[in-house]
């Protein structure tokens, strides 16, 4: 019953899609899914709240500074609030994300474009 919406409409069918599953009415803590129909490099960005990733399908590599962590199905990752990071996702990946506050994405140099698609 998840309602999927394109995150980057300019990418057309290659756009990642997001489904917001639950938002706590008091804390604004959010649970969501992101799926990527095409392999994608998600450039440097940060979130105002602590973030966790659990891979459901496919793979993703999350990087911050000189550290990179590759996750497969069932893999878990934690990013503290305001930690600048980037990601590389496989085509068909699905990741479950939680944030302990309102969901936001703050791009360091702008959101992904067609040049960030991995072919």
Buried (B, 14 or more C-beta within 10 A) or exposed (E): EEEEEBBBEEBEEBBBBBBBBEBEEEEBBBBBBBBBBBBBBBBBBBBBBBBBBBBBEBBBBBBBEEEEBEBEEEBEBEBEEEEBBBBBBBEEBBBBBBBBBBBEEEEEEEBBEEEBBEE
